[in-house]
Structure formats: structure tokens, C-alpha cells
Amino acid sequence: MVAMPAQSRKMRGEDPLPALDPILEDDTVDSSVATRRQLVKRLADVICIPSSQLTPQERHMAGDVLVELLRDADIELREGVAKRIVMLNEAPRTILVILAKDDIRVAKHILENSLSLTDSDLIQISKTVSSEHRKVIAHRRKLSDSVVDSLVQFLEDDVVTVLLKNMGASFSETALQRILTISRNETHFIPLLNRREELRPSHGLTMFWWADGPTRKKILARFGVSRSVLQESCADLFPRAAADGWQDAGVRKALQFVERRQRNRAAIARNEHGGLEQVIEAAAENGLDPHLTEEISYMSGVKPATGAQILTDEGGEGIAVLCKSTGLKREMVEKLWAALRRPAMDEAGEVHPSLRRVIEAYDSISTDKAQTVLRYWNWSLTSSLNKDVLRYIRDGVIPREEEHGAAAITAALVFGHRR
């Protein structure tokens, strides 16, 4: 069966076939080439016939023959066919896949626009084509998480950038974790990651540590939330856990995250300086040493590893979170800054931009939300620090979440980061 001429189709009141690319109509070439082109044209015509007039079997047979002809055809002819069949819902997938793996000039029409390609097709194609092909796939209006996984595994900068900007792409935990890991050095991914709806607190509050100032502000605004529902839900469990002597380490760590009170009264009671403010004043006068860092950490209700991460962070916004969550006044932010021996004034006699940014972070977050962030940091950075995770950190390896949990990944990413 061959396609009916367009004129006879119009006489029968039927829609004309899509117009062919002019290259397929050019008969001013060598006779054998012209014959091939005409045959390709006729086969393409057959493939384009509506399903009401053509059986699927005949369409696929025509497609099989067309595939063989296209293997040795010139690029203009292949591109012409790609343009012709790209919008057909019933185009044989075999020919679509072959054209999708072709030269990018041909493949781009299929890869970006064809609705007939399945997720399986796109995954299989992405593994055998160039970065330029994968970038075109990344532009598709809709991409499932399985296709995104396949594209992200190559960690190609331009492809990942397009995917993160594509709001029609769906990201799995695996893909986000891959990008989060490389964002430690490829920091231009951080603002793009922070715009993704799929981003979890574990992602955002982890990449905080290598984000710039403006992005840190957005991360704190997004993930600094109230824990009121958690607190109300678990309120009756605190006295029960206390009656048990806090024997279950997992319960103890989880309830420490939920607890309303931030300062550690026991640590304050045994401190030689008297209180948290007094320790910070001593540090401002004499400088912050490891002993004072530990004391500030314990009194603030966090582990020394968490306190050290906050107090040695170059950006300083973590100091704002620490001070706000523990009820310290703004002047204590400045005293901690002085304890770190960081400049408070610039050459013009104005507040140093870095200190100003930290004070703005302090002013912009509520005590309750700051406590959420601080407690999440403490839980995620220290709750999974067993010997296996410490070995991963030492070796620069990221543990698997299904084996060690999200907190272990956070600890490995943060403590294993080398600027």
C-alpha cells in the first residue's frame, strides 16, 4: 500500500499529509539518489497515514524498510525524515530510536519533541549518545525521575544545569544526592538546587555549609520552620524516656531534636565561668580555644563537633543561629565574632560586611526556627558518627542512605568537605 497523492486525498475530504522537507522533493540530483529519496518519501508517506487507514503491521513493515534505507542516506535526507515523523504518535519506535542516536542535527528533532519515545527508550538512548544529545533530552517538557537519574549519572555540567532549571523534570533522591555531593566544589548548582521542590531539609541544611551568603539566607528562610506539631505530638514521651533513664540512645537523640529547651542546664551548672554569656565574654577577651569551644557547645545543648563546625565556619551565619536559638542578645553575636578574631569594622569605619550579614541573619530568624535549624544540625552531624561513618569521612566516601541513614550522609558531606 502506498500513500495517496495529496490532491486525491483533498478530493475525498481528508486531511493532507504533513509537508515533506524540500530536500525530499529535490529531483535535480543524480538519478539513483533521486530514486532513493523518492522511495524514502513514499515510505514516510505510508508511516504518516492515519491508523484508520493503515494496520499497525503494515506501518511497522514500512518502518523497517525505511530504517535500512536511512542507514546509508545522507544527513539531509535523515533530517528530513526526522522532521516529518517527529510529531506522529504512531511512528515506529525503532526508527525513532535510530534517528534519536543519529548526528545531533538529526537527533535533536526526535529527542526534544517526540512524544512516542518511552522512558525506557530515553534511558537506553542516553547511555550511548554524546553530551550534546543528553542536553537536548534534558530540555524535554516532561522527564520522569528514572530518565533524570540516567542523565545525572554522567555529571555533565551543562546537562545538570538544564535539568535543574527544567521544572518539568522530576528528581529522585539518588539524583539530588549526586548533585548535592558535587555542589561542594561546583557551587553554581547550589542556587538551582535550592529552587527545586524535591529538596529536603537534609539537603538544604547540609549544602548550607558551602553556600554563599544570599543562598544561605534563602535556605534558612525555607528550612527554618517551627517544630510545634512535633513537640505537641511527643510531649508525653519525655517523662517516660526520663523514667527509663534515657537508656535508648535512638530515642534520646530523637527527643533532643524535638525538645523546646535549648540550653543545657547541667553543663551550665558545672561550668567555672557561671553561664553561657560569661563563657563568650571570656572568649572575646582571651580568644576562642578548643576548651572554650567545647564549653560553649555543651552549654548550648549541642555536641562539640557541631559547635566546632559552627564556630569555625567561614561565613558565620551559623553563629547567628546558635545565638538566637539559645536566647543570647545581639551583642553576644559581636562578642563571638571578636572571640574568633574576625574584623568588626572595615577600612571606612563601618560595620564589616561579613559581620553585618551575620547580624542580619540573627535579626531575620525567630528563636523557635533557629532552634529547629540548630537541633537539626546537631542531630544530622553527630547522631550517626559511628566507626564506620568516621571511616567513610576519613576516606572521603559518601555512605549509602539505606545502610546508614540521612544523618550519616550529612556528616560525611560536611566533615569530609575540603575547600
C-alpha positions in Angstrom: 0.0 0.0 0.0 1.3 3.5 -0.9 0.2 6.9 0.1 -2.4 8.6 -1.9 -1.4 11.8 -3.7 -2.3 14.9 -1.7 -4.7 16.1 -4.4 -6.8 12.9 -4.4 -6.9 13.0 -0.6 -8.3 16.5 -0.6 -10.9 15.4 -3.1 -12.0 12.7 -0.7 -12.3 15.4 2.1 -9.3 14.0 4.1 -6.5 16.0 5.7 -3.4 16.2 3.6 -0.2 14.6 4.8 2.3 16.8 6.6 4.6 18.6 4.1 7.9 17.0 3.5 11.2 18.8 3.9 12.2 20.4 0.5 15.2 18.1 0.3 13.0 15.1 -0.3 11.3 16.9 -3.2 14.6 17.8 -4.9 14.9 15.8 -8.2 17.8 17.8 -9.6 20.4 15.3 -8.3 21.8 12.0 -9.6 19.1 9.6 -10.7 20.0 6.8 -8.2 20.0 9.4 -5.4 16.7 10.8 -6.6 15.2 7.3 -6.6 16.3 6.7 -3.1 14.8 10.0 -2.0 11.5 9.3 -3.7 11.4 5.8 -2.1 12.1 7.4 1.3 9.4 9.9 0.6 6.8 7.2 -0.2 7.7 5.1 2.8 7.5 8.2 5.0 4.1 8.9 3.5 2.9 5.4 4.4 4.1 5.8 8.0 2.2 9.1 8.3 -1.1 7.6 7.1 -3.7 7.7 9.9 -4.3 4.4 11.8 -7.9 4.3 10.5 -6.4 3.6 7.0 -3.4 1.5 7.8 -2.8 -1.5 10.0 0.0 -1.4 12.6 1.7 -4.3 11.0 2.0 -2.5 7.6 3.2 0.7 9.3 5.9 -1.2 11.1 6.9 -3.1 8.0 7.3 0.2 6.1 9.3 1.5 9.1 11.7 -1.5 8.9 12.3 -0.9 5.2 12.8 2.8 5.8 15.4 2.1 8.5 17.5 0.1 6.1 17.4 2.9 3.5 18.3 5.6 6.1 21.4 3.7 7.2 23.2 4.8 4.1 21.3 8.0 3.4 22.9 11.5 3.6 22.3 13.6 6.6 19.8 16.0 4.8 17.6 13.0 4.0 17.8 11.7 7.5 16.9 15.1 9.0 14.0 15.4 6.6 12.5 12.2 7.8 13.1 13.1 11.4 11.2 16.4 11.0 8.4 14.5 9.2 7.7 11.8 11.7 8.6 13.5 15.0 5.0 14.6 15.8 3.4 11.2 14.9 2.0 9.4 17.9 2.1 6.1 15.9 5.6 6.4 14.5 7.5 3.1 14.7 9.8 3.4 17.8 12.6 1.5 16.1 13.1 4.3 13.5 12.6 7.0 16.2 15.3 5.4 18.4 17.7 5.1 15.5 17.2 8.8 14.5 17.5 9.8 18.1 21.0 8.4 18.2 22.0 10.0 14.9 24.0 13.1 14.4 22.8 15.8 16.7 21.4 17.8 13.7 19.1 14.9 13.0 18.6 13.6 16.6 17.5 17.0 18.1 14.1 16.9 16.4 13.3 13.5 17.9 14.9 13.9 21.3 13.3 17.1 22.3 9.8 16.8 20.7 8.9 13.2 20.1 6.1 12.0 22.4 6.4 8.4 21.2 9.7 7.8 23.0 9.2 5.9 26.2 11.2 6.4 29.4 12.9 3.1 28.6 13.8 4.5 25.1 15.2 7.7 26.6 17.3 5.8 29.2 18.7 3.5 26.6 19.5 6.3 24.2 21.1 8.5 26.9 23.7 5.8 27.6 25.0 5.6 24.1 25.0 9.2 22.8 27.0 12.4 23.3 26.7 15.0 26.0 25.1 17.3 23.4 22.3 14.6 22.8 21.8 14.3 26.6 21.5 18.1 26.9 18.7 18.1 24.3 16.9 15.3 26.3 17.2 17.5 29.4 15.2 20.2 27.7 12.1 17.9 27.2 9.0 19.4 28.8 8.4 16.3 30.9 11.1 14.0 32.3 10.5 11.2 34.8 12.8 10.6 37.7 14.2 7.5 36.1 15.2 9.4 33.0 16.7 12.2 35.1 18.7 9.5 37.1 20.1 8.3 33.8 21.2 11.8 32.7 22.6 12.9 36.0 24.9 9.9 36.4 27.2 11.4 33.8 27.5 14.6 36.0 27.9 16.8 32.9 27.8 20.4 34.0 25.6 21.8 31.2 23.2 18.8 31.3 22.8 19.0 35.1 22.2 22.8 34.8 19.5 22.3 32.2 17.8 19.6 34.3 17.8 21.7 37.5 16.2 24.6 35.6 13.6 22.3 34.0 10.5 22.5 36.2 9.1 19.6 34.2 11.8 17.3 35.3 11.3 15.1 38.3 14.3 14.4 40.6 14.7 11.3 42.7 16.7 11.1 46.0 19.5 9.5 44.1 19.8 12.3 41.5 19.6 15.0 44.2 22.3 13.3 46.3 24.6 13.1 43.4 24.3 16.8 42.5 24.4 17.8 46.2 27.8 15.9 46.5 29.4 17.7 43.6 27.9 21.0 44.6 30.6 21.2 47.3 33.0 22.2 44.5 30.6 23.1 41.7 28.9 25.8 43.8 26.9 27.2 40.9 24.5 24.3 41.4 23.5 25.4 44.9 21.0 28.2 44.0 19.5 25.9 41.4 19.1 23.1 43.9 17.5 25.4 46.4 14.8 26.2 43.9 13.8 22.5 43.5 10.6 21.5 45.3 12.0 18.0 45.8 14.8 19.4 48.1 14.5 18.0 51.6 15.8 19.7 54.9 18.6 17.2 54.9 19.8 18.5 51.5 19.2 22.2 52.2 20.7 22.4 55.7 23.7 20.3 54.5 24.6 22.4 51.5 24.2 25.5 53.7 27.8 24.9 54.8 29.3 25.6 51.4 26.6 28.0 50.1 27.2 31.7 49.6 25.6 34.4 51.8 22.5 35.1 49.7 21.7 31.4 49.3 22.3 30.7 53.0 19.6 33.3 53.7 17.2 31.6 51.5 18.0 28.2 53.0 17.3 29.4 56.5 14.1 31.0 55.4 12.9 27.8 53.7 14.0 25.2 56.2 13.9 27.2 59.4 10.4 26.1 60.5 8.5 25.6 63.7 8.5 22.2 65.4 5.2 22.8 67.3 3.4 19.8 65.8 6.4 17.5 66.6 6.6 18.9 70.1 2.9 18.5 70.8 2.9 15.0 69.4 5.8 13.8 71.5 5.2 15.8 74.7 4.1 12.8 76.8 7.2 10.8 75.8 9.8 13.0 77.6 8.8 11.9 81.1 8.6 8.3 80.0 12.0 8.4 78.5 13.4 10.1 81.6 11.8 7.5 83.8 13.6 4.9 81.7 16.9 6.7 82.3 17.2 7.6 78.7 18.6 4.1 78.0 17.5 4.0 74.4 20.1 6.1 72.5 17.9 6.5 69.4 15.0 7.8 71.5 17.3 10.2 73.4 18.7 11.7 70.2 15.3 12.0 68.5 13.8 13.7 71.5 16.7 16.0 71.8 15.8 17.3 68.4 12.2 17.8 69.4 12.8 19.4 72.8 11.8 23.0 73.4 14.6 24.0 75.8 17.9 24.7 74.1 20.5 25.5 76.8 21.9 22.6 78.8 21.3 23.4 82.4 23.6 20.6 83.7 26.5 21.9 81.6 25.9 25.4 82.8 25.7 24.4 86.5 29.2 22.8 86.4 30.9 25.5 84.3 33.5 27.5 86.1 32.6 30.8 84.4 29.0 30.7 85.5 26.9 30.9 82.3 26.9 30.9 78.6 27.2 34.7 78.3 30.2 34.7 80.7 32.0 32.0 78.7 31.5 34.0 75.5 32.8 37.2 77.2 35.9 35.2 78.3 36.4 34.0 74.8 36.1 37.6 73.4 38.8 38.7 75.8 41.2 35.9 75.5 40.3 34.3 72.2 38.4 31.1 71.4 40.4 28.0 72.2 39.3 24.3 71.9 38.3 24.2 75.6 36.0 27.2 75.4 34.6 25.9 72.1 33.6 22.7 73.9 32.1 24.6 76.8 30.0 26.9 74.5 28.8 23.8 72.6 27.8 21.8 75.7 26.1 24.8 77.3 24.2 25.5 74.0 22.9 22.0 74.0 24.9 20.7 71.1 27.8 18.3 70.7 31.4 19.7 70.4 31.6 18.5 66.7 28.5 20.6 65.9 29.8 23.6 67.9 33.2 23.4 66.2 31.6 23.3 62.8 29.5 26.4 63.6 32.3 28.4 65.2 34.9 27.6 62.5 32.6 28.3 59.6 34.0 31.0 57.3 30.6 32.5 56.5 29.5 33.0 60.1 25.7 32.7 59.7 25.8 29.6 61.9 26.9 31.9 64.8 23.6 33.8 64.3 21.6 30.6 64.5 23.5 29.5 67.6 23.0 32.8 69.4 19.3 33.2 68.5 18.4 29.6 69.4 20.0 29.9 72.9 18.4 33.3 73.7 21.6 35.3 73.5 21.3 39.0 72.9 22.6 40.6 69.6 25.7 41.9 71.4 26.8 38.3 72.0 27.0 37.8 68.3 29.5 40.6 68.2 31.4 39.2 71.1 31.6 35.7 69.5 32.8 37.4 66.3 35.5 39.1 68.4 36.4 35.8 70.1 37.1 34.4 66.6 39.4 37.4 66.0 37.4 38.5 62.9 37.3 42.1 61.8 34.3 44.0 63.1 34.9 47.2 61.1 36.0 47.9 57.5 38.5 50.5 56.4 35.8 53.1 56.2 34.9 52.6 59.9 31.7 50.9 59.0 30.4 47.5 60.3 32.3 44.9 58.3 30.1 43.3 55.5 30.6 39.8 56.9 29.6 40.8 60.4 26.7 42.8 59.1 25.5 39.8 57.1 25.6 37.6 60.3 23.7 40.2 62.3 21.1 40.4 59.6 20.7 36.6 59.8 20.3 36.9 63.6 17.6 39.5 63.1 15.7 37.6 60.4 15.1 34.3 62.2 12.9 33.6 65.2 14.1 31.8 68.3 11.9 28.8 67.6 13.0 28.5 64.0 16.7 29.0 64.9 16.3 26.1 67.4 14.9 23.9 64.7 17.9 24.5 62.5 20.5 24.2 65.3 18.9 21.0 66.6 18.7 19.5 63.1 22.4 20.3 62.5 23.3 18.7 65.8 21.2 15.6 65.1 22.4 15.2 61.5 26.1 15.9 62.1 26.5 13.8 65.2 23.8 11.1 65.6 25.4 8.7 63.2 29.1 9.2 63.9 30.0 5.5 64.5 33.3 3.9 63.5 32.0 3.0 60.0 30.8 6.5 59.2 34.1 8.0 60.6 36.0 5.7 58.3 33.9 6.9 55.4 34.6 10.5 56.3 38.4 9.8 56.6 38.4 8.1 53.2 36.2 10.8 51.5 33.4 8.3 50.8 29.7 9.0 51.0 27.8 6.2 52.8 24.6 4.8 51.4 21.4 6.2 53.0 19.7 2.8 53.0 22.5 1.4 55.1 23.4 4.3 57.4 20.7 6.9 57.1 20.4 10.5 56.0 22.4 11.8 59.0 25.4 9.8 58.1 25.4 11.3 54.6 25.2 14.8 56.0 28.1 14.1 58.4 30.2 12.7 55.6 29.4 15.6 53.2 30.1 18.3 55.8 33.0 16.9 57.7 34.6 15.4 54.6 34.4 18.7 52.7 37.7 20.2 51.8 37.7 23.8 50.4 
